[in-house]
Amino acid sequence: MINGKDVSCFKIGIFFYKKDVMKIFKDLMVQATLWSGIFYAMSYPYIHLFLMKQINEKMVSVNQIFTCLCVIIINSVWNKYSDKLYKYFGIFMFGEGFLYLILKLSIIFNIASPITYYAVDTLLFGLITRNIICGANKLRSKIYKGEQREKYDNTIQIAGSIATLIGAGIAVVIELPIQGALFIGWLAISVDNLLYWIAYKKSINA
């Protein structure tokens, strides 16, 4: 049986837990996940369907193989040289935004085919985005330790799910042309990288 004292302690615990979670929600990386996730979820159904109509199962398999090889190689390199590579984290982020802008514009203005887009996207994700993911892991490990890291990991997953619910909900209600979806997809990358870059600069100057 729970007495009044236990209930009071429980309420106090919940209060401080919520306070900690809301504090983490103010984190730039969580905000990046939230806002970029909304844009990504809005654009993903249209871009995915657009590409899947043009490519075959072999291309998807090659994408999986290449991506997994990049994870094995690049993550191993980061495990060994993370301090050196972390200095170039900002360059990777700005490079990704610039290259994806060119790629998406090439489709919007009918310069490249969907198959070319898919192939280049595979290369960019494997070689550039993978380095950004490793850099983000390094950044998070510098900011959050122990129990705070656990709360952060849980909260960022919550933020990602909220973003997907909002973005996918918008995608159900409105209909986007592929050009609009590609632009919104680029916004997802840009917002994510911008907020992570600000967090990165703060971690360096701290």
Secondary structure, 3 states (H helix, E strand, C coil): CCCHHHHHHHHHHHHHHHHHHHHHHCCHHHHHHHHHHHHHHHHHHHHHHHHHCCCCHHHHHHHHHHHHHHHHHHHHHHHHHHHHHHHHHHHHHHHHHHHHHHHHHHHHCCCCCHHHHHHHHHHHHHHHHHHHHHHHHHHHHHHCCHHHHHHHHHHHHHHHHHHHHHHHHHHHHCCCCHHHHHHHHHHHHHHHHHHHHHHHHHHHHC
